[in-house]
C-alpha cells in the first residue's frame, strides 16, 4: 500500500441532479475511503467533476429548448452543491467544459495520434435524414438483442446492463425524429482494443485475480474471453471536445475518451492550486490509483481507459476499481426519466441537519456485491432504532451523567481496563474492512462499539452505584467517556457531521488513526467536556408517509399519457352529469370589455336563443378572430355578473401543445343547439 492515493469518483452527467443510487453506489463509499485514508496520514487527492459532454446533455437541452451549455451550467451547480451539503469531501470538483480539460484531452489525443495508436476508418454510421445529422449512440433506440427491452440505447441497455453498439439493435429508430435512420459513410479514429488484450489479460486476469471484487473481475474476464474490437474514439457531433486535427471538422472526442481524462485535468487544477506536482499522482508507480464507479462503468474504467493510458505510455494503472452494483428504490429500479428517485438536493431541503442519517442508511445497504434496496421505512428504522436508540442514546447518557455527577469533568478510572480494548478492536476492524472496500462491515464494526458502550453502561449502572460505591461509578464513567471519544473519532469517515459535533462536545481534536488504535486513554482524567448536544432526532411516521406519498404521486403521474394533464377532479355521479346541458353554438359578435384587458363580450347563437357570454380570452384572441366560430357552450350555468355584464353560460376552451388557448369545436360544422353528451 502506497502513502500516496489518487482517488477518483465517476463523473456524474450534468443533465440532472444526483440521486440516492449515485450516492450509495459511488460517492458516499468513495468519500468514506478518502476520509479514512487522510486519517491514516496518507497523501490523498480525491478528484471528481461534472461530465458535461455526454449525449444525455444534448437530449435534455433539446427537450427544454435551451443550449447544452445552459443545461450543464444549471446542473453542475446543483450537483456540486449537493455533494458539499452531504459532506462529500472532494479535493477538487471541476467540469469537463473547462478550457484546461479541453486542452489536456486534446493533447492526450494528439499524443496517441502522433504515436500511430489510432486507425482511421471510413464506416457506415446511422444518419437521420430529416435532422440532417449523424446519430450518436444515445440518439438511437431499438430492441435489445439480449433481453428484448424495446427502449435500449445504441450504446447500452439500461434494463439488462448490456453494452451495445447501434448495429446490434433490432428495429433502430432516431430519437431526433422518430424515423428509421439510414447508413451513411463517415471517417472516425479508432483505438484497436484488440491489440491490448495480452496486456489486459496479464494486468487484470493474472495480476488482480485475488484482490479485485468478483463482479469487476468477472465482467472484465467475460469481455476479454469474447475478444475485443476496435472502438471509435471520435464522434460526428457539435457538442464536445473538438478533435484537434485539421481534417476533423464537425467531430468531437468520444465522451468516454474525454471523460476519464477529466480525472487527470482536474488533478492538474488541484495540484496547481496546492503547490503539488500532478505527475506524482498520475505518473509515479508509488501512487495507488483507485476508481470508484458503478457496475455500468466497469468496461470503460477497466478496459478502454487503461488501454488509452497504456497507449500513451506515461500513466500508471489503477490499483483497484471497487465497482458497486445498483440500488433500487422501494423494490423498483431507480429511473431518472420516470422521476423514480430520491434526489439529493431535495433530501437536504426536506431533512435539514440530517445528512448523516442518509449517509448511514445508504452505507448500511450499500450495493457492494449485489443490487440492494432502499425503503423509507428502513430509513426510519435505521434512524430511530440505531442512530437514536443506540449511538445517540449512549453518547447522551455519558455526557449527561458526567455533567450531573462531576460538573462535566472526566472522573478517575482504570487506564488499563480490559473494556478499553474494544476501542482498539473497533478501529482495527474498521481499518481492515475499509482497506478491502467492505463498507457495510466497517460501519457495523463502528456501531458495535456503540452497542458495547450501551451494554456496558446498562451493566455498570453508575446512576445507582454513585450512591453506595462512588469509586466504581467514577471508574465506569471514565471508561464510558473513552468509548464515547473513540466513537467520536472512528465515526468520522461515515458520519462527518456527527463526528464534528461529538469532538466539540467532548472538547477533543481529531486524531490520526494510529493514535486511536494505540492509545488506550483518549481523554484524560480531569478533562472538561461540554454539555450534551442532540446528535439525532426521532423521525415520525408522518414524515415517512409524506415521502412515500411523493413516490405514489410519481407512480400516478407516470401513468399519464400527457404528463402536463391536471389530476382528475372529484368524482361525480351519473345523475350529476345528466344535469349538464352542453350545446353547439356560433359566435355572432365579439367586442372588448372596457377597462378589462382579459375580457371579451360575445353574443352567441345557441340554437335555443341568442345570449351574452363574457370570457377571459382577450389575450389569446382578437374579436375579429372569434366572429363566426362554432363553439361549445355550457348552456345551463347560472348567470353571473362580470364587470356589470350578465354572462349567461360558459364557452369551452383548452390549451394546445404550446400552452395557447383554443376553442373546443365540433370536427365538422353542425346545427346550433345540438346537445353534447
N, C-alpha and C positions, 0 to 999 in steps of 0.2 A: 504494500500500500504506500502510495506516494504522499508526501506532505503538501503537494500542490494539487488542487482539484478544480477542473473546469467542468461545471455542472450546467447542463442546458435543459430547458423545458420546451416542448413542442410549441412552435409559433401558432397562436390562435388566429384563425381567419378573422379579419376585421370586417365581416359582413353581418355581424350581430353580436349581442352580449355573450359572456361566458355563463355556463350553467353548472349545476352540481356534478354532472357527468364529467365535464372537463376538470373540475376541481378535484374530484375523487380519483380520477384516472391519471392525472398528470401533476397538477400544480401544488396541491397540498402535500403529497408524498415528496415531491422534489424539494419543497420548502423545508419540510422536516429534516430531510437528508442534509441540505445545505446548512441549516441552523446547527445541526448536530456536528457536522464537520468543522464548523467555526469553533464550537465549544471544545473540540479536540485540539484546537490550536492550529488547524490546517490553513494553508493559504488558499482561500476559496474565491472563485469567480462564478457567480450564479447569474446566468445570462438568458434573456428571452426578449421577445418583441412581437409586434403585430405583423402577420403575413398579409400584406396589402396588395398582392398581385394575383391572388387566386381567382379563378373563374367565378366562384360564388360572389365575389365583389361586383363583377360586371353584371351578373344576373340580378343582384339586389338593386344596383343602380338603374337598370332598365325598368324594373318593376316600379321603382319610386320616381322615375322620371328625372333623375339627377345625374351628376357625373360620378364616376368611380372615386374621384378624389373627395367629393362631398361625403360619400359613404365611409371611406376609410378614416377621414378626419373625425367623423361622428363616433364611430365605434372604437377607434383607437383610444379616444378619451374615456369612453365608458369602461372599456376593458381594463385600461391602466388604473383607473380609479378603483374598480372592483378589487383588483389584486392588492392595491395599497390598503383598502378598507379591511380586507381579510388577512392582512399581515403576511402576504407572500413577499419575502424579503429579497427580491431581485437586486443584484448589484448594478445591473443595467437592464432597463426595459426600453427598447427602441422600436424602430419601424422600418420596413423594407422599402418605403418610398424615399428614404433619406438619400442625399447625394453620395455620402460615403458608401452606403450599401450598394448603390448602383456602380460606383467606381470599383469597389472590391470584387463584385460579381463579374463585371466586365473584364477586369484584369485576370481573374481566375479562368474565365472562358478563353481569353486570348492566349494564356499560358498553355492550356491544353491544345488549342488550335496550333500554336507555333511548334508544339512537340509532336504534331501529327497524330493526336489521340482521337480525333473525330473522323468520321466517314461522312462525306457529303453524298446525300442520296436524293434522287427525284422519285417521289412516290405519289400515289393517288390518295388524296385526303378528302374527307367529306366536305362538301361545299353547298351552302344554301343559296340557290339562285335568286330567290326573292329578296333576301337580306344582302346579297352580293358580298358574302364573306366566307372564308374558311371557318369551319366549326371546330372550336376547341373541344376536347373530350367531354367536358362537363356540359357542353351545349347540345350533346347528342343523348337521347334517351331511347330505350328499347327494352326488349325482354332479355333478362339474364339467362345465358345458356346453362347455368349451373343450378339455379333454384326456381326459375320461371317468373321471378319478380318482373312485372311489366314496366316498372319505373326505374330500372337500373341506368346508371350513367355510363358514359363511354369510357370512363377510367376505373369505375368501381361500382359494385352492387352493395348498397348500404344495408340490404336485408341479410345477405349471407356473408358479406365481407370480402367476396372475391375481388381481386384486382383484375381489371379487364382492359381490352383495347377496343376501340369503336367497331372494328371489323368483326368482333365476336358477338356483338349484339344482334338479336333477332328482331326484325322489323324496326330498324333505327329511324328516328324522326328528329328534326331540328327543333330545339327549344325556342328558337327565334321566331319561326313562322308556323311551326307545326307540320311543315311539308316534309316529304321524303327527300333527303339530300342526295345530290349526285356525287360521283367521284371525279376529282379534278387534280391534275398534276401540280405539284409544288416541291420546292427544294428545301431540305432541312439538314441539320447537322446531328448526326447520331453518335452516341457513345457505344461502342461494341462491347456490351457487358459480358458476352461470351468469352472474351479474351481475359476476363478476370476471375473465371470460375476456379482455376487452380489456386489462385491467391486466396479467394474467399473460403474454399474448402479447407485450406491449411490453417488460415487465421481463425475461422469460427468453428467449423465442424471438428477439426482436430484440437485447436487451441482453447476452445471455450466449452467443450462438452461437459465439463464438471462444474462450471461456475455461472453459466448463464441460465436464466429461467427457462423451463421446459417449453413454454408457449413460444418464446422467441426463437430458441434453438430449433424447435420442430418446424416452425414456419420457414425459417431460412433453409433448413435442410431440404424441405419439400421443394422450394424454388430451385435449389441447385440440382436436385435429382431430376427435375423436369427439364433442366437446361435453360440457360439464359439467352436472350436475343438482344440485338442492338436496339437501343431506345433513343428516340429523338429528344435532343436537349434544347430544341428551339421550337417555336410555335408561330403560326400566322395570326397575329393579334395586334391590336393597337394599344393594349394596356399591359405594362410590364417593363422589365429592364431591356432596352433595345440591344439587339445583337450587335456587338462592336466590330462589324466588318463592313467594307464598302459595298458589297453586293447583297446586303441583307435588309433592305428597306421593307418596312411593314412586318418585321419579325422581331419577336422578343424571346428572352431566355425562358425555357420551360420553368414553370413555377417551382417544381421540385428540384430544379437545378439551382435557382437563386435563393429559395427559402432557407435551406440549411447553411448556405454561405452566410446567412444573416447571423448565425452564431459567431462567425469569425469577425464580420464587420462590426457587430455590436460589442464584441470583446475589445476590438481596437478602440472604439469610442471610450469604453470604460477605462482601459489602460492609459489612454491619453489624459483623461481627467485625473487619474490617480497616480501618475508618475511611474507606471509599470511598463514593462516590455511585453507586448501582447504575444510575441513569439514564444515566450516562456510557457504560455498556456496552450499553444496550438502546435508548436513545432519542437517541443522538448520531450524526449522519451520518459523523463522523470515526472511527467504530469499524468494524472488519471483523468481521462475524459469520460463523462457519464451522461448519456442521453435519457431523459425521462419523456416517455411518449405513450400514446395509446396503441392498441394492437393493430389498428388500421394503418399505422405509420411504420410498421416493422420493416417492410421491404425497402422503403426509402432510406431509413437510417442504418440498415444492416447490409444492404446490397448496393443501392445506387450511390449514396453519399460516400461510403468507403471506397467504391470504385473510382469516383471522382477524385478523392484525395490521394489514392494510390497512383492514379494517372498524373496528378500534379507532381507528386514526389516529395513535397516538403512537410506534409502534415502527419500527425500521429493518428492512430486508430482508437476508437472508443474502448475503454477498459470493460464497460458493461452498458447494456441497453435494457434496463429493467422495465419493459413494456407492461402496461396493465390491460386488463380486459375491460368490458363495458359495464357501466352502472345503469340499471333500469330504474324507472320511477313508478311506484305503485303497480309493480308487476307488468309494466308496459315499457317498450323501448323508448328512450328519450328521443324526441324529434323536434328540431327547431322549426321545421316547416309546419308542423301541426301544433306548435306552441305547447307541446307536452314537455314541460321542463320547469325546474325551479331556478330562476335566474339569479345570479349572484348579486347584481345591483339592487334587485327588488328585495332579496333577503335582508341585506344590510339596512334598508329603509324600514322594513316591517319588523325586524328583530334587532333594534338598536342595542349596542353593547353586548350582543350575544354571538359574536364572531366565533368564539372558541367552542360554542355548542355545536355549530355546523362543522367546524374542523374535527371535533371529537367524533361526531356521528359518522361523518364521511370516512374518517380513518378507521373506525371500528368496523365498517362494512366495505372497506376498500376492495375493489375487484382485482386482487393480486394475481390469482391463478385461474379464476373463472368469473363469468359475469355475476354481478351481485345486484341487490335490490335496495332502494331507499323508499321508506314509507314514513308519512308524517307521524303515525302512531309510534313507530320505533324511535323516531327523533324525540318525541315527547318522553318516552320511557327512558331513553339513554340520558336525557337531561334530568328528569325528576328522580329516577332511581339511582343513577350512577354519579353524575356530576353534583347534584344537590344532595342526594341521600348518603353518598359515600365520601366523595372527595371534599365537597364543601362542608359537610357536617363535621368531618374530622378537623379540618382547619379551624372552623369556627369554635369548636369545643376547646381546642388547645389555646387559642388566643383569648377567649373569654375567661377560661379558668385561670390562666397566668395573670390576667389583669385583676380578676376577682380576689385571688388569694395572695398575689405577690406584687401588686401595683404595676404589672407589666414587665417585671424583672425576672429573667430566667433563673429558676432556683438551682441549687446544687444537686448533683446526681452522680451516678457511677459512669465515668468516661470509658470504661471498658465493658459496659453491659453487653450481653450477648445480643440483645434486641437491636443494637446499633448495626449489626452485620446485615440487617435487612436492607439498609440504605445502600451498602456496597453491593449487595446481591442484585438489587433492582437496577442500579447504574450499570453493572456489568452485563446483565441480561439485555437491557435496552441497547447497549453498545453492540453486543454480538448480533442482535436481531437487525439493527439498522445497517450494520456493515454488510448484511446479507439481504437487505431490501425487504425484510419481513416487518412491515409497518404495523399490522394488526397485532402481532405477537409483542412487539415493542410497546405498543400502547397498553396492552394487557399487563405487562410487567410493571409499568408505571402505576396503573390503577391498583395492582395487587399490593403495592406499598401503602396506598391509601386504605385499602381494605385491612391490611395488617395493623395500621395505626388505629383504626376504629375498634378492631377486636382487642387490641392491647388496652385501650382506654376502658373498654367495657369490662375487661377482666380486672384491671387495677382499681377502677372506681375511685379516683383521687378526690372526688367531691364527697365521698364518705370517709375515706381514710384520713382526710385532713383534720378530722375531729380527734381521733384517738391515736393516729400514727402519722404526725405531720412530716416526719423524715421520709417515710415511704411515699406519701403524696407528692412531696417535692421531687423525689427521685423519678416517679412516674411521669411527672410533667416535664422534667428535664429531658427524658428520653423521647416523650411525645413531641417536644419542641425540635429535637434533632430530626425526627421523621418528617415533621412539617416543613422544615427548611430543606431537607432532602427532596421533598416533593416540589418545593418552590424552584429548585434547580433542575430536577430531572424532567419536569413537565414542560419546560420552556420550548423545546423543538415542536411539541404537539400543541400546546396551549399558551402561546406567547403573551396574550393579553392578561391571562390569569397569572402567569409567572411574574409579570411586571407588578401586578397588584400584590402578590404574595411577598415578593422581595422587598417592597416598600412596607408592607405590614410587619414583616419580621426584621426590617431595618438591616438587610444584608445585601452585599453586592452580588452580581452574577459571577459564579466561579467557573473555572475551566473543569472539564470532565475528569481529569486526573485527580484533582483535589476532592471531588465528590466521592470518587472510588476509594481514595487512600486515607482521607481524613475521617476518623470516626466521629469526631465532635465538630459539627459545622457551625454551632452557635454557643458561645461560652457562658458559663455561669456569671450572672451579673449583667448580662446584655439586656438592654431595654428594647422591648418590642412595642409597636404601635397598636392601637385598638383594632379589634376585629372589623373587617370590611366584608360585605356580602360579595362572594365570588359568583355564585349562580343563583338564579331565582326560579321558582317553580313555573312551568308553562301550563296554563289552564286549558281545559277541554275546548273552550270557546275559540281560543287562538288556533288550535289544531283544526277544528271544524271549519273555520274560515278558510284555511289553506286547502283543505280537502274540497270545499265547495268551489274554490277557484279552479281546481282541476276538473271538477264536474262540469263547471261552466265551459271550460275549454272543450271537453268532450262534446257537449251540446253544440257549441259553435262549429266544431269540426264536421258535424253532420249537415251543416248548411250548404246548399249548393251556391248560395250567394252570401259570402262572409259579412257583407255590409248590411244585410237584412236585419231589421229590428226584431226583437223577440215577439212571439205571438201575444196578443192582448188577452185579458181574462176571458175564459171560456164562456160562451153564451148558449142558451137553449134554442131548439129549433123554433119554438114559439116566438122567441125574441126576434129571430131572423125574419120571420114572416111579417113582422110589423114594418120592416124597412121597405120603402117604396122607391126603387131606383128606376129611372126612366131615361130614354134617349131624348135629347133636346138640341136646339140650334141657337147659337148666339146671334141675336138680331142687331144689337148696338153695343158699343163699348166706349166708355169715357173715363178719364181720370177723376178721382175724388179730390176736391180742393183740400190743400194743406195736409195731404196724406200720400207720401211718396210711394207707399207699397200697395195702395188700394186701387182697383178698377171697379166701376159700376157697370153691370151688364143688364140688358133686357133680354130675356130668354124665352123662346117658344118651346114649351114643354109638351105640346100636343093636348094638354088639358087646359092651359091658359098661357098668357104671356105675363111673366112676373119679373121682379127685380132681384138680382143677386149681387152681393158685394163680395169680392175675393182679393186676397193679398198676393196678387201675381204681377203687379206693375213693374217689378224689377226684372221679370223674365219675358214679358210680352208688351208690345205696343198695342194700343186699342185697335189699330188697323189690322194687326195680325190675327185678332180674335174674331172679328166680324165674319159671319158665315160658317164658322167652325162648328161641326156637330160634336156634341159632348155628352157626358152622362151626368145626371143630376140626382141628388138625394132630395126627393120631392116633399116628403112629409116631415122634414125637420122643422121644429117650431121656429117661427120668425124671431129675429132679434135685431136690435138697432145697432148699427155700426156707423159712427160719425154722423148720427142723426138720420141715417137712411135705413129703412126697414129692409133687411135682407131675408128673402123667402126661399131658402134652400141652400144647398152646398154643391158646387161643381167638383167632380172627381179629378184629381191630379196626382202625379207621381214624379219621381226623379229618373232621368236617363243615366247612362253609364258615366257621364261627365258631371253628374250632380245637378243638371239643369232641369227646371220644372217642365213637364209636358202634360197635356190634357190626356185623359183616358178616353179614347174614342172608339166607335164601332169600326170593325175592319172594312165594312162597306157601308155606303150611305143607306140609311133606313128611315122610315117614317118617325116623326117626333111622337113621343108619348108611349113608345113600345116599352113594356115592362122588362126588367132585367132580373133574372133570378132562376 
